[in-house]
Amino acid sequence: MSAPAPPLASDLLAGLRRLKLAGVRHIAPEVCQTAKTQRWSPEELLRTLI
């Protein structure tokens, strides 16, 4: 079992809240952790979040 993903930085959470992206805000910590581990390109990270 893997460790829980670290929370997003407060400025990122605030930005996602302002943009009304609750779904992205919910999945972003895990997706960011996966992207970092698997060395995704920025485009792949954005594609997955969207």
Backbone as XML, in Angstrom:
<?xml version="1.0"?>
<chain id="A" units="angstrom">
  <residue number="1" name="MET">
    <atom name="N" x="0.850" y="-1.190" z="0.000"/>
    <atom name="CA" x="0.000" y="0.000" z="0.000"/>
    <atom name="C" x="0.885" y="1.239" z="0.000"/>
  </residue>
  <residue number="2" name="SER">
    <atom name="N" x="0.560" y="2.199" z="-0.858"/>
    <atom name="CA" x="1.387" y="3.391" z="-0.970"/>
    <atom name="C" x="0.968" y="4.454" z="0.045"/>
  </residue>
  <residue number="3" name="ALA">
    <atom name="N" x="1.891" y="5.356" z="0.293"/>
    <atom name="CA" x="1.626" y="6.449" z="1.238"/>
    <atom name="C" x="0.632" y="7.419" z="0.619"/>
  </residue>
  <residue number="4" name="PRO">
    <atom name="N" x="-0.157" y="8.083" z="1.441"/>
    <atom name="CA" x="-1.097" y="9.064" z="0.903"/>
    <atom name="C" x="-0.346" y="10.224" z="0.240"/>
  </residue>
  <residue number="5" name="ALA">
    <atom name="N" x="-0.957" y="10.776" z="-0.783"/>
    <atom name="CA" x="-0.340" y="11.894" z="-1.501"/>
    <atom name="C" x="-0.290" y="13.125" z="-0.606"/>
  </residue>
  <residue number="6" name="PRO">
    <atom name="N" x="0.801" y="13.884" z="-0.676"/>
    <atom name="CA" x="0.871" y="15.118" z="0.115"/>
    <atom name="C" x="-0.159" y="16.124" z="-0.409"/>
  </residue>
  <residue number="7" name="PRO">
    <atom name="N" x="-0.685" y="16.954" z="0.462"/>
    <atom name="CA" x="-1.686" y="17.941" z="0.031"/>
    <atom name="C" x="-1.071" y="18.984" z="-0.899"/>
  </residue>
  <residue number="8" name="LEU">
    <atom name="N" x="-1.919" y="19.601" z="-1.688"/>
    <atom name="CA" x="-1.470" y="20.688" z="-2.558"/>
    <atom name="C" x="-1.126" y="21.913" z="-1.724"/>
  </residue>
  <residue number="9" name="ALA">
    <atom name="N" x="-0.262" y="22.736" z="-2.265"/>
    <atom name="CA" x="0.083" y="24.006" z="-1.616"/>
    <atom name="C" x="-1.163" y="24.885" z="-1.535"/>
  </residue>
  <residue number="10" name="SER">
    <atom name="N" x="-1.222" y="25.702" z="-0.522"/>
    <atom name="CA" x="-2.414" y="26.526" z="-0.290"/>
    <atom name="C" x="-2.723" y="27.461" z="-1.459"/>
  </residue>
  <residue number="11" name="ASP">
    <atom name="N" x="-1.692" y="27.983" z="-2.133"/>
    <atom name="CA" x="-1.956" y="28.870" z="-3.272"/>
    <atom name="C" x="-2.586" y="28.120" z="-4.435"/>
  </residue>
  <residue number="12" name="LEU">
    <atom name="N" x="-2.190" y="26.863" z="-4.634"/>
    <atom name="CA" x="-2.803" y="26.055" z="-5.690"/>
    <atom name="C" x="-4.256" y="25.733" z="-5.341"/>
  </residue>
  <residue number="13" name="LEU">
    <atom name="N" x="-4.492" y="25.376" z="-4.092"/>
    <atom name="CA" x="-5.868" y="25.107" z="-3.669"/>
    <atom name="C" x="-6.747" y="26.339" z="-3.857"/>
  </residue>
  <residue number="14" name="ALA">
    <atom name="N" x="-6.223" y="27.492" z="-3.485"/>
    <atom name="CA" x="-6.993" y="28.729" z="-3.628"/>
    <atom name="C" x="-7.286" y="29.032" z="-5.099"/>
  </residue>
  <residue number="15" name="GLY">
    <atom name="N" x="-6.311" y="28.824" z="-5.956"/>
    <atom name="CA" x="-6.517" y="29.060" z="-7.384"/>
    <atom name="C" x="-7.548" y="28.125" z="-7.981"/>
  </residue>
  <residue number="16" name="LEU">
    <atom name="N" x="-7.475" y="26.852" z="-7.617"/>
    <atom name="CA" x="-8.458" y="25.885" z="-8.112"/>
    <atom name="C" x="-9.852" y="26.192" z="-7.575"/>
  </residue>
  <residue number="17" name="ARG">
    <atom name="N" x="-9.921" y="26.686" z="-6.352"/>
    <atom name="CA" x="-11.210" y="27.084" z="-5.760"/>
    <atom name="C" x="-11.777" y="28.283" z="-6.519"/>
  </residue>
  <residue number="18" name="ARG">
    <atom name="N" x="-10.918" y="29.283" z="-6.812"/>
    <atom name="CA" x="-11.363" y="30.469" z="-7.569"/>
    <atom name="C" x="-11.871" y="30.081" z="-8.954"/>
  </residue>
  <residue number="19" name="LEU">
    <atom name="N" x="-11.209" y="29.097" z="-9.565"/>
    <atom name="CA" x="-11.611" y="28.651" z="-10.901"/>
    <atom name="C" x="-12.783" y="27.673" z="-10.865"/>
  </residue>
  <residue number="20" name="LYS">
    <atom name="N" x="-13.236" y="27.337" z="-9.660"/>
    <atom name="CA" x="-14.358" y="26.419" z="-9.456"/>
    <atom name="C" x="-14.081" y="25.054" z="-10.074"/>
  </residue>
  <residue number="21" name="LEU">
    <atom name="N" x="-12.878" y="24.533" z="-9.785"/>
    <atom name="CA" x="-12.456" y="23.229" z="-10.292"/>
    <atom name="C" x="-12.376" y="22.227" z="-9.143"/>
  </residue>
  <residue number="22" name="ALA">
    <atom name="N" x="-13.513" y="21.969" z="-8.524"/>
    <atom name="CA" x="-13.557" y="21.069" z="-7.365"/>
    <atom name="C" x="-13.083" y="19.660" z="-7.724"/>
  </residue>
  <residue number="23" name="GLY">
    <atom name="N" x="-13.445" y="19.184" z="-8.896"/>
    <atom name="CA" x="-13.031" y="17.847" z="-9.308"/>
    <atom name="C" x="-11.526" y="17.739" z="-9.433"/>
  </residue>
  <residue number="24" name="VAL">
    <atom name="N" x="-10.922" y="18.734" z="-10.053"/>
    <atom name="CA" x="-9.461" y="18.762" z="-10.191"/>
    <atom name="C" x="-8.816" y="18.899" z="-8.816"/>
  </residue>
  <residue number="25" name="ARG">
    <atom name="N" x="-9.393" y="19.757" z="-7.980"/>
    <atom name="CA" x="-8.863" y="19.951" z="-6.628"/>
    <atom name="C" x="-8.874" y="18.638" z="-5.855"/>
  </residue>
  <residue number="26" name="HIS">
    <atom name="N" x="-9.876" y="17.826" z="-6.085"/>
    <atom name="CA" x="-10.009" y="16.558" z="-5.375"/>
    <atom name="C" x="-8.956" y="15.529" z="-5.818"/>
  </residue>
  <residue number="27" name="ILE">
    <atom name="N" x="-8.695" y="15.441" z="-7.127"/>
    <atom name="CA" x="-7.784" y="14.403" z="-7.635"/>
    <atom name="C" x="-6.340" y="14.871" z="-7.785"/>
  </residue>
  <residue number="28" name="ALA">
    <atom name="N" x="-6.104" y="16.172" z="-7.757"/>
    <atom name="CA" x="-4.780" y="16.728" z="-8.043"/>
    <atom name="C" x="-3.648" y="16.177" z="-7.170"/>
  </residue>
  <residue number="29" name="PRO">
    <atom name="N" x="-3.819" y="16.049" z="-5.855"/>
    <atom name="CA" x="-2.680" y="15.549" z="-5.073"/>
    <atom name="C" x="-2.187" y="14.174" z="-5.533"/>
  </residue>
  <residue number="30" name="GLU">
    <atom name="N" x="-3.099" y="13.266" z="-5.768"/>
    <atom name="CA" x="-2.710" y="11.922" z="-6.209"/>
    <atom name="C" x="-2.122" y="11.945" z="-7.620"/>
  </residue>
  <residue number="31" name="VAL">
    <atom name="N" x="-2.736" y="12.711" z="-8.508"/>
    <atom name="CA" x="-2.244" y="12.797" z="-9.890"/>
    <atom name="C" x="-0.859" y="13.440" z="-9.910"/>
  </residue>
  <residue number="32" name="CYS">
    <atom name="N" x="-0.645" y="14.476" z="-9.117"/>
    <atom name="CA" x="0.671" y="15.128" z="-9.061"/>
    <atom name="C" x="1.738" y="14.176" z="-8.530"/>
  </residue>
  <residue number="33" name="GLN">
    <atom name="N" x="1.377" y="13.397" z="-7.528"/>
    <atom name="CA" x="2.322" y="12.422" z="-6.981"/>
    <atom name="C" x="2.690" y="11.379" z="-8.045"/>
  </residue>
  <residue number="34" name="THR">
    <atom name="N" x="1.701" y="10.889" z="-8.768"/>
    <atom name="CA" x="1.953" y="9.919" z="-9.835"/>
    <atom name="C" x="2.818" y="10.543" z="-10.925"/>
  </residue>
  <residue number="35" name="ALA">
    <atom name="N" x="2.497" y="11.783" z="-11.307"/>
    <atom name="CA" x="3.251" y="12.464" z="-12.358"/>
    <atom name="C" x="4.712" y="12.627" z="-11.968"/>
  </residue>
  <residue number="36" name="LYS">
    <atom name="N" x="4.949" y="12.978" z="-10.729"/>
    <atom name="CA" x="6.328" y="13.152" z="-10.269"/>
    <atom name="C" x="7.073" y="11.819" z="-10.261"/>
  </residue>
  <residue number="37" name="THR">
    <atom name="N" x="6.417" y="10.785" z="-9.762"/>
    <atom name="CA" x="7.033" y="9.459" z="-9.687"/>
    <atom name="C" x="7.349" y="8.907" z="-11.077"/>
  </residue>
  <residue number="38" name="GLN">
    <atom name="N" x="6.420" y="9.101" z="-12.010"/>
    <atom name="CA" x="6.585" y="8.544" z="-13.351"/>
    <atom name="C" x="7.209" y="9.523" z="-14.339"/>
  </residue>
  <residue number="39" name="ARG">
    <atom name="N" x="7.598" y="10.690" z="-13.839"/>
    <atom name="CA" x="8.268" y="11.710" z="-14.657"/>
    <atom name="C" x="7.464" y="12.098" z="-15.901"/>
  </residue>
  <residue number="40" name="TRP">
    <atom name="N" x="6.189" y="12.409" z="-15.671"/>
    <atom name="CA" x="5.336" y="12.846" z="-16.765"/>
    <atom name="C" x="5.764" y="14.220" z="-17.245"/>
  </residue>
  <residue number="41" name="SER">
    <atom name="N" x="5.486" y="14.489" z="-18.503"/>
    <atom name="CA" x="5.700" y="15.837" z="-19.037"/>
    <atom name="C" x="4.586" y="16.739" z="-18.493"/>
  </residue>
  <residue number="42" name="PRO">
    <atom name="N" x="4.826" y="18.045" z="-18.479"/>
    <atom name="CA" x="3.766" y="18.954" z="-18.026"/>
    <atom name="C" x="2.467" y="18.781" z="-18.821"/>
  </residue>
  <residue number="43" name="GLU">
    <atom name="N" x="2.597" y="18.533" z="-20.117"/>
    <atom name="CA" x="1.413" y="18.351" z="-20.952"/>
    <atom name="C" x="0.621" y="17.117" z="-20.525"/>
  </residue>
  <residue number="44" name="GLU">
    <atom name="N" x="1.312" y="16.043" z="-20.189"/>
    <atom name="CA" x="0.617" y="14.829" z="-19.766"/>
    <atom name="C" x="-0.084" y="15.049" z="-18.437"/>
  </residue>
  <residue number="45" name="LEU">
    <atom name="N" x="0.548" y="15.771" z="-17.530"/>
    <atom name="CA" x="-0.088" y="16.088" z="-16.251"/>
    <atom name="C" x="-1.360" y="16.892" z="-16.476"/>
  </residue>
  <residue number="46" name="LEU">
    <atom name="N" x="-1.291" y="17.940" z="-17.273"/>
    <atom name="CA" x="-2.464" y="18.745" z="-17.548"/>
    <atom name="C" x="-3.565" y="17.944" z="-18.252"/>
  </residue>
  <residue number="47" name="ARG">
    <atom name="N" x="-3.175" y="17.127" z="-19.208"/>
    <atom name="CA" x="-4.130" y="16.286" z="-19.934"/>
    <atom name="C" x="-4.883" y="15.384" z="-18.967"/>
  </residue>
  <residue number="48" name="THR">
    <atom name="N" x="-4.188" y="14.817" z="-18.005"/>
    <atom name="CA" x="-4.803" y="13.915" z="-17.031"/>
    <atom name="C" x="-5.726" y="14.673" z="-16.088"/>
  </residue>
  <residue number="49" name="LEU">
    <atom name="N" x="-5.308" y="15.842" z="-15.648"/>
    <atom name="CA" x="-6.155" y="16.629" z="-14.753"/>
    <atom name="C" x="-7.424" y="17.121" z="-15.427"/>
  </residue>
  <residue number="50" name="ILE">
    <atom name="N" x="-7.298" y="17.473" z="-16.693"/>
    <atom name="CA" x="-8.464" y="17.990" z="-17.430"/>
    <atom name="C" x="-9.313" y="16.840" z="-17.909"/>
  </residue>
</chain>
